[in-house]
């Protein structure tokens, strides 16, 4: 029961973070779209876009800090995916072994 409670809390935390991340990404795309559609000179727009693009590496670097919520979310997700792939590989191997054993038993029982 305790594991279910922890899973539920972790899932709820991931849901809130995913929603927040969606808001952030939506805000960035909305801002970029507003810049492109706003009535301004081409020179001013290019200047704003250049400033935005130049600031992206710093923004991404801040989010990739191991203590950042984004990085922690990515790391947790990667570990979950790796665990599921490992389990699927183990299950596949176990199924093959069980099938081989069943074929062996069938062949030895037929003689």
LINTAJO-V499679 format. One record per pair of residues at least 24 apart in sequence whose ideal C-beta (glycine too) atoms are under 7 Angstrom apart, sorted by the first residue. I is the first residue (numbers start at 1). J is the second residue. If there is no record, write none. Layout:
I | J
I | J
//
This chain:
14 | 73
17 | 69
17 | 73
21 | 70
//
